[in-house]
Structure formats: C-alpha cells, structure tokens
Amino acid sequence: MEYPDGLLSIKSVSEQLGLSEQRVRVLVRECAIDAVRVGHSWVVSDKALGKYLASQGGPVPSNHPRTAAPLPEIKALSFFSGAMGLDLGLEQAGIPMLLACEMDKACRRTIATNRPDLALLGNIWDYSADDVRKAAGLDADDEIDIIVGGPPCQAFSTAGARRGFKDDRGNALLKYIGLILELRPRYAVIENVRGLISAPMSHKPHAERGEDWVPGEGEHPGGVLLHILSLLRTGGYGVSFNLYNAANFGVPQSRERVILVCHRGGEKVPHLMPTHSQDAAFGLPKWKTLRDALANMEHVEHHHVEFPENRLRFYRMLKSGQYWKHLPEELQKEALGKSFYAGGGKTGFLRRLDWDKPSCTLVTSPNMPATDICHPTENRPLSIEEYKRIQQFPDGWKVCGSLNDQYRQIGNAVPVGLGFAAGRAILSHMSGEEKSVPAGFPFSRYKDTDEVSWERQALSSISPEKSKNTKKPAKLKNELQFDLDFAEV
C-alpha cells in the first residue's frame, strides 16, 4: 500500500532505524514513536520519526574515517569504546584517540556527538588490521603507540553463566588480542571484570557438580587468563596486571576491575600508581566520597527512573548508608519477599548510599530489586547526572539515547579516573621514569591478584602432581569469594 508523501509504513521506519518491525510496533504502542492508523495499518510521519530520532541523539552514525588532520605525537586507538570513559581518562592524561570501534547504537551516537572527528568503526569482527589503519588515517609504516579496550565482560562475570570463549562476547576478547598482535602497538590496555581472574576455559555450573567433583581438562580456575597471557607473551609482549579498586585512583566509587597493561618488547609496565587510600594510609588522602562527587548540583536538572511504591514505603524508613537489614525485623521478610531466604548478604537490596563513603559500583539499571541504588536522602534512584559525576564524565558530556540507554552506557563505562591512571602509567614508562608503588598497597579487597602472585597460584592449581591427586584440589585463592560475590557487572 502506498501512503501520501510524508507518511511512512512501519517497514520503512524499521529500515531507517535499523530495528525490526516488531520493535518499531512496540515503540508505537509505548508512544515512543507517534503514529496514526490509516486503514488497517499504522503509519509514521516524517516529523514524528524526526522527533524520535532527536530524542535518541539522531540517526545512528555510519562508519567513517578520521577527519583529516595532522597526526598527534602519540597515536592511540580504542576498541569496545562504549561511552568512552576509558578513552576520556587517557585523553586527560595526554593520549588522544584517533579511532573508536563500537557497535552499540546508543554508544555510537554518544561517540559521534562528542568526538565527531574520530574515525568510527562498528563490529570488531568486520575489520582487518589494514582496515583499522586506513580508517585511523595511518600508513602501513606509522607506529601505533597505544591500543585500549574493554571487551564485553558478561562471558567472564561470576554473576552469569560464565560461558567464556563459548560465548561470542568472550570470543571478542580473542579477536581484540588478535588485533593487538597484528597491529603491534608499543602498548596495549585490556580492561575487564574481576571474574576474568578466576574464569576457567570451560565452566561447569555449580548445580552440576557433585560432592567429589574435581576440575577436568580446561575447568581449572584462571584458565582463560593463562591462555591470554600465553598468546601475548608469545607475541613478544610483557604483561603486568592487577585487580584495581577505582577508589584508590580518586574515583568516588568502589569499583573493582582487572587491568592488563602490555608492552611490546617484553619489559613489564609497573602497576598503576594510587592517589588515594581508604584510611589515609601510605601518605595518601582518603578516598573521595559521594558527597564530594555530588557537590554543587543544586541547580542541575535531574533525569532519573523511579522506584515502585511498594519499595518506596520501605525506603522512607531508611537513612543514608542503611539497607534492608536496618528495617524493623517484622518488615524485613515482607520487604525482600522470597529473596529473604536466598543465600549471600543481599546487600544490594533496598540500599541507600552513604554521603560519607564512595558510591557502590554503579550498575546498568539503578531501580532493579536486587541492585537498587537510592539517593542518600531523596526517595529516588540516582539520576543520570549523578551517574556521570560518580563515573567522572564531564558535566557537558552528552550521553545519547533513552533514559535506560544512558544508564546502561554510564554504568558499563570505565571510570575516567581509572583510565587516567592507566594513561599516566604508560606515559611514565615511555619517558623512562621510575615510579614505585608503595610496598604492600592494597589495590583491592583481595590479596595476590598481581600477575606474579596470581600466576604462581594458578599454575599450582593445575600442576601434574595435583591433577593426579584423587582428593578434591584446593580452590585458587579468592575463587570462593569471586563465586559468591555476584555484585559485579
């Protein structure tokens, strides 16, 4: 059926938006896209489509090369760029990006809106090393100084099924490492969740393990990271890593992430230099707090999702820093429902943040029942503007898409301060500066997560002597905590 000029069929709208027709119909039902019925069909006007696109940050940007300009002294490329938190940190350290690679539509809008001159690529699987160089405006003989990226983490997260390399998102990590080995940058950064430390090559769910279960081939904890280290070292890279709490680097948030820094030539880059400590130890200032992060926001317009009324009634009883266990005992079971009988501490339920501590790890949706993140004094989740402050995005950084898209992008991002610390570590190594991390500094809640201590334990857990032992082997240190603590994203 043909429609008058200015009116589009659902099929035409789906083609323009790059969405399925079913998804477009859902958006029409939700009134996200204005539509009118003509005969037995719904149609959308050009004006209504334009209004929707504007609300999402405009059309999805197409892939494009870098705008012609002189190359900077340090040439850096970004993959799995997301909302560019890691990239902004390196940029603030003095390492600008030439290229971003990201397939998420909302993230692509965010990148193109804030950094329109960058080369923009999509699905990492679609590009060869030559394609990347061409898009970034680099010749075959141009040295690439730094490649940075945080491949999708869900495949290794202890919160999920831990399918690892059996999951396309896990294989994206291997593709990224393959590009590093092809492009041969002087330095490379790999960021991921802490579950990477304990992820086996092949994971058997706990429900399928009997009392006498012994890890079989590929099921030992740490197998994924050992494989990654082998690939990088065989390619001539020295690798240092640790599990870092972002709060130790001036971020007003307790957020633990594994960061690997690779150096071509085999020499290892020292660990990131902390700038803060939990109790003002090591001659460093105390961690920044939520109060520090949210200062001077009196005149900011806040955009946020809401809590349902059945949760708000309990939040009204809680003060800053309290959670469900601070409710009257007779209400705790009612507040948590069936979750009351689940294992673990359930610290994510009905949680008000504390003004005088760093924020908890920001999640992709602050109003889900098990991961509530409530404002310290107001009866609402944290707003997009507060999320940006906690993750250290500039106030003027435009995050595109729907409210849920914005929460997801910011919640998934690497805190800018952690990216800055990685950038400073690389620049110090480039210049030959000798900087020593304070001896015994606790980078995270866990011990022995640096590459030397961790690898010694990981190799010990799969040694021939232990594999022949009929007794159940001891877990890799900290693995039990990793398995039980499912609050990572």
C-alpha positions in Angstrom: 0.0 0.0 0.0 1.3 3.5 -0.9 0.9 6.4 1.5 0.8 10.1 0.9 4.1 12.0 0.9 5.4 12.4 4.5 3.9 9.2 5.8 6.0 6.1 6.3 5.0 2.5 6.8 6.2 0.5 9.8 8.5 -1.4 7.4 10.0 1.8 6.1 10.6 3.1 9.6 12.2 -0.1 10.7 14.6 0.1 7.7 15.5 3.7 8.5 16.1 3.0 12.2 17.8 -0.4 11.7 15.3 -2.0 14.0 13.0 -5.0 13.5 9.4 -4.2 12.5 8.3 -5.9 15.7 10.5 -3.5 17.8 9.0 -0.5 15.9 5.5 -1.7 16.7 6.5 -1.9 20.4 7.8 1.7 20.3 4.5 2.8 18.7 2.5 1.0 21.4 4.6 2.6 24.1 4.0 6.0 22.4 7.8 6.5 22.0 7.0 7.0 18.3 3.9 8.9 17.3 1.8 7.0 14.8 -1.7 7.2 13.2 -3.8 4.5 11.7 -4.6 4.6 8.0 -6.9 1.8 7.1 -5.7 -1.3 8.9 -2.1 -0.1 9.2 -0.1 2.3 11.4 1.9 5.0 9.7 4.5 7.4 11.0 5.0 10.9 9.7 8.4 12.3 8.8 8.1 14.8 11.6 7.3 12.1 14.2 10.3 10.0 13.0 12.5 13.1 13.3 11.2 13.7 16.8 12.0 10.2 17.8 15.5 10.3 16.3 16.2 13.6 18.0 15.2 12.0 21.4 17.7 9.2 20.7 20.6 11.5 19.7 19.8 11.5 16.0 20.3 8.7 13.4 22.8 6.0 14.1 26.1 7.3 12.8 27.6 5.4 9.9 31.2 4.1 9.9 33.5 6.8 8.8 37.3 7.5 8.7 39.1 10.1 10.8 38.7 13.7 9.8 41.9 14.7 8.0 44.2 16.4 10.5 47.9 16.2 11.5 48.7 13.1 13.5 49.3 13.6 17.2 52.7 12.7 18.7 51.1 9.7 20.5 48.8 7.6 18.3 46.1 5.7 20.1 43.2 3.5 19.0 40.1 2.5 21.1 38.0 -0.7 20.8 34.8 -1.6 22.6 34.7 2.1 23.3 31.3 2.3 24.9 30.6 5.8 26.2 34.4 6.5 26.2 35.1 6.5 29.9 38.4 4.8 29.5 39.3 6.9 26.5 38.5 10.1 28.3 40.8 9.1 31.1 43.7 8.5 28.7 42.8 11.8 26.9 43.1 13.7 30.1 46.5 12.1 30.7 47.6 13.4 27.3 46.8 10.5 25.0 44.1 11.4 22.4 42.3 8.8 20.4 42.4 8.6 16.6 39.7 5.9 16.3 36.8 4.4 18.2 35.3 1.0 17.5 31.8 0.3 18.9 28.7 -1.5 17.5 26.1 -0.4 20.1 23.8 2.1 18.5 23.3 4.4 21.5 27.1 4.4 22.2 27.8 5.2 18.6 25.6 8.3 18.9 27.4 9.3 22.1 30.8 8.9 20.4 29.8 10.8 17.3 28.1 13.6 19.2 31.1 14.2 21.5 34.0 13.3 19.2 32.8 13.8 15.6 36.3 13.9 14.2 37.3 10.4 15.4 37.2 7.5 13.0 34.2 5.3 13.9 34.0 1.6 13.1 31.4 -0.9 14.1 31.6 -4.7 14.8 35.2 -5.6 15.5 34.8 -8.9 13.6 34.3 -7.0 10.4 37.8 -5.4 10.3 41.3 -6.4 9.5 44.4 -4.6 10.8 44.7 -2.8 7.4 41.1 -1.6 7.7 41.8 -0.2 11.1 44.9 1.6 9.9 43.1 3.1 6.9 40.1 4.4 9.0 42.5 6.0 11.5 44.5 7.7 8.8 47.6 5.7 9.4 50.1 4.4 6.8 51.5 0.9 6.9 54.7 2.2 8.4 53.1 4.5 11.0 53.9 3.4 14.5 50.8 2.8 16.7 51.7 3.7 20.3 48.7 2.5 22.3 45.6 0.3 21.8 43.0 0.3 24.6 39.8 -1.6 25.0 37.4 -3.3 27.4 35.9 -6.3 25.6 32.4 -7.4 26.7 32.7 -8.8 30.2 29.5 -10.8 30.7 31.1 -14.0 29.5 33.5 -14.0 32.4 31.4 -12.4 35.1 30.7 -14.5 38.2 27.1 -13.2 38.1 26.3 -15.1 34.9 26.7 -18.5 33.2 30.5 -17.9 32.7 30.4 -19.3 29.2 33.8 -17.7 28.5 35.1 -18.3 25.0 32.0 -20.4 24.2 30.1 -17.0 24.2 30.5 -14.6 21.3 31.3 -11.9 23.8 34.2 -14.0 25.2 35.5 -14.6 21.7 35.5 -10.8 21.2 38.4 -10.8 23.7 40.3 -13.2 21.5 39.6 -11.0 18.4 40.9 -8.0 20.3 44.1 -9.8 21.3 44.5 -10.9 17.6 44.3 -7.3 16.5 46.9 -6.3 19.1 49.2 -8.9 17.7 48.6 -7.8 14.1 48.8 -4.0 14.7 51.8 -4.4 17.0 51.3 -1.3 19.2 54.0 -0.3 21.6 51.5 -0.6 24.5 48.0 -2.2 24.9 45.5 -2.0 27.7 42.9 -4.7 28.3 40.2 -3.9 30.9 37.7 -6.5 32.3 35.7 -7.6 35.3 37.4 -9.3 38.2 35.8 -12.6 37.2 38.4 -12.8 34.5 40.9 -13.8 37.2 39.1 -16.9 38.1 37.4 -17.8 34.8 38.1 -21.4 33.6 38.4 -22.2 29.9 35.3 -24.5 30.4 32.9 -23.8 33.2 30.7 -26.4 34.8 27.8 -24.8 36.7 27.8 -25.4 40.5 24.4 -27.2 40.3 26.1 -29.9 38.1 29.0 -30.5 40.4 28.8 -33.4 42.8 30.5 -33.5 46.2 33.5 -35.3 44.8 33.8 -33.1 41.7 37.4 -32.4 40.5 38.1 -30.0 37.7 38.6 -31.7 34.4 40.6 -30.5 31.5 40.0 -26.8 31.0 37.9 -26.5 34.1 40.6 -25.1 36.4 40.1 -21.5 37.6 42.2 -19.0 35.9 42.5 -20.9 32.6 41.2 -18.0 30.5 43.7 -15.6 31.8 46.6 -18.1 31.5 45.6 -18.5 27.8 45.6 -14.8 27.2 49.0 -14.4 28.8 50.4 -17.2 26.7 49.2 -15.5 23.5 50.5 -12.1 24.4 53.9 -13.3 25.6 54.3 -15.5 22.5 53.7 -12.3 20.5 56.5 -10.6 22.4 54.6 -8.6 25.0 55.4 -8.2 28.6 52.2 -8.1 30.7 51.5 -6.7 34.1 48.1 -6.7 35.7 46.2 -6.3 39.0 42.7 -6.1 40.3 42.3 -2.4 41.0 39.6 -0.6 43.1 38.9 2.7 41.3 38.5 4.4 44.7 42.3 4.2 45.0 42.7 6.5 42.0 40.5 9.4 43.0 37.2 7.9 41.8 34.2 8.4 44.2 33.1 4.8 43.7 34.2 1.4 44.9 34.5 -0.5 41.7 37.0 -3.3 41.1 38.3 -4.1 37.6 41.2 -6.1 36.2 43.5 -4.0 34.0 46.3 -5.6 31.9 49.0 -3.3 30.5 51.1 -4.9 27.8 54.4 -3.7 26.5 56.0 -4.8 23.2 59.5 -6.0 23.8 58.8 -8.0 26.9 59.5 -5.4 29.7 56.6 -5.1 32.1 55.0 -1.7 32.9 54.8 -1.1 36.7 51.3 -1.2 38.3 49.1 1.8 38.4 50.1 4.5 40.9 47.4 5.0 43.6 46.5 8.6 44.5 44.1 7.8 47.4 43.7 5.2 50.2 40.8 4.0 52.3 42.1 5.3 55.6 44.6 8.0 54.5 47.4 5.4 54.8 50.6 5.4 52.8 50.7 9.2 52.9 47.8 9.5 50.6 44.5 11.3 51.0 41.3 9.4 51.9 39.0 8.0 49.3 36.7 10.6 47.7 33.1 10.3 48.9 29.7 10.6 47.3 29.4 14.0 48.9 32.5 15.1 47.0 31.1 13.8 43.8 27.7 15.4 44.0 28.8 18.8 45.3 27.4 21.9 43.6 24.4 20.2 41.9 21.8 22.4 43.4 20.7 23.9 40.1 21.1 20.8 37.9 18.0 19.3 36.3 17.9 15.6 37.2 16.7 12.8 34.9 16.0 9.5 36.6 13.8 6.4 36.7 11.5 5.8 39.6 11.0 3.2 42.3 7.7 1.4 42.6 5.6 2.5 45.5 5.9 -0.9 47.2 9.6 -0.3 47.6 9.3 3.4 48.3 7.4 2.7 51.5 10.5 0.9 52.9 13.0 3.5 51.6 11.1 6.1 53.6 12.2 4.2 56.7 15.9 4.1 55.8 18.6 6.7 56.4 21.8 7.5 54.5 24.0 4.4 54.4 21.3 1.9 55.5 19.8 -1.0 53.7 17.1 -3.7 54.3 18.7 -5.1 57.5 18.1 -1.7 59.1 14.3 -2.1 58.7 12.3 -3.3 61.7 12.7 -7.1 61.9 9.0 -7.7 61.3 9.2 -5.9 58.0 12.4 -7.5 56.6 10.8 -10.6 55.2 8.0 -8.6 53.7 10.4 -6.2 52.1 12.5 -8.9 50.5 9.9 -11.5 49.8 11.3 -14.8 48.6 14.7 -13.3 48.3 14.9 -13.1 52.1 15.6 -16.9 52.1 18.3 -16.7 49.4 22.0 -17.1 50.3 24.5 -14.3 50.5 24.4 -10.9 52.2 21.9 -9.4 49.8 23.5 -6.0 50.4 22.1 -4.7 47.1 18.5 -4.8 48.3 16.9 -1.5 49.4 20.3 0.2 49.6 20.6 3.9 50.4 24.1 5.3 49.6 26.2 6.9 52.3 27.1 10.5 51.8 30.5 10.0 53.5 31.7 6.9 51.6 32.4 6.3 47.9 29.4 5.1 45.9 28.9 1.4 45.4 29.6 0.0 41.9 27.2 1.7 39.5 25.0 -0.8 37.7 23.2 -0.5 34.4 19.8 -0.1 36.0 19.6 1.5 39.5 16.0 0.5 40.2 16.1 -3.3 39.8 15.1 -5.1 43.1 18.5 -6.7 43.8 20.7 -3.8 42.7 18.8 -0.7 44.0 20.9 2.4 44.2 19.0 5.0 46.1 20.0 8.6 46.7 21.2 9.1 50.3 18.3 11.4 51.3 15.8 11.6 48.4 13.4 8.9 47.7 14.6 8.1 44.2 17.3 6.3 42.3 20.5 8.2 41.4 20.0 10.4 38.3 21.8 10.3 35.0 23.6 13.5 36.0 24.7 11.9 39.3 25.8 8.8 37.5 28.0 10.9 35.3 29.6 12.7 38.3 30.4 9.4 40.0 31.9 8.0 36.8 33.8 11.3 36.4 32.3 12.2 33.0 32.4 15.9 32.3 29.0 17.6 33.0 29.0 18.7 29.4 29.5 15.1 28.0 26.3 14.2 26.1 25.1 10.6 26.6 22.6 9.8 23.9 19.6 7.5 23.8 16.7 6.8 26.1 17.0 7.0 29.8 17.7 3.3 30.0 20.3 3.6 27.3 22.0 6.3 29.2 22.1 4.4 32.5 23.4 1.4 30.7 26.2 3.3 28.9 27.4 5.1 32.0 27.0 2.0 34.3 29.1 0.0 31.9 31.8 2.6 31.5 35.3 2.5 32.9 35.6 5.4 35.5 37.5 8.2 33.9 40.0 8.3 36.8 41.0 4.7 36.3 41.6 5.4 32.6 43.7 8.4 33.7 45.8 6.2 36.0 46.4 3.7 33.1 47.5 6.6 30.8 49.9 8.0 33.4 51.5 4.6 34.0 52.1 4.2 30.3 53.5 7.7 29.8 55.8 7.3 32.8 57.1 4.1 31.3 57.5 5.8 27.9 59.6 8.5 29.4 61.8 6.2 31.4 60.5 7.5 34.8 61.0 5.1 37.7 57.9 5.1 39.9 57.5 2.6 42.6 54.0 1.7 44.1 54.0 1.9 47.9 55.1 -1.5 49.2 52.1 -3.6 50.4 49.5 -1.2 49.0 46.0 -3.0 48.9 44.8 -2.4 45.4 41.5 -4.2 46.1 39.7 -6.3 48.7 41.6 -9.4 47.6 45.2 -10.4 48.0 47.6 -11.9 45.5 45.9 -10.6 42.4 49.0 -9.2 40.7 50.4 -11.1 37.8 53.3 -12.7 39.7 51.4 -13.9 42.8 48.3 -14.9 40.8 50.1 -16.9 38.1 52.1 -18.8 40.7 48.8 -19.9 42.3 47.0 -20.6 39.0 49.8 -22.8 37.7 50.0 -24.6 41.1 46.3 -25.5 40.9 46.8 -27.3 37.6 50.2 -28.9 38.2 50.5 -32.6 37.3 51.0 -33.6 40.9 47.7 -32.1 42.0 45.8 -33.3 38.9 46.7 -36.9 39.8 45.5 -36.5 43.4 42.2 -38.2 44.0 41.3 -35.6 46.6 39.4 -32.5 45.6 42.1 -29.8 45.0 42.1 -26.6 46.9 40.5 -23.6 45.2 42.6 -20.9 43.6 42.9 -18.3 46.4 39.9 -16.0 46.4 37.9 -18.1 44.0 35.3 -18.8 46.6 34.8 -15.1 47.2 34.6 -14.5 43.5 31.9 -17.1 43.1 29.8 -15.9 46.0 30.1 -12.1 45.4 27.9 -11.6 42.4 27.6 -7.8 42.5 29.9 -7.2 39.5 28.6 -6.1 36.2 
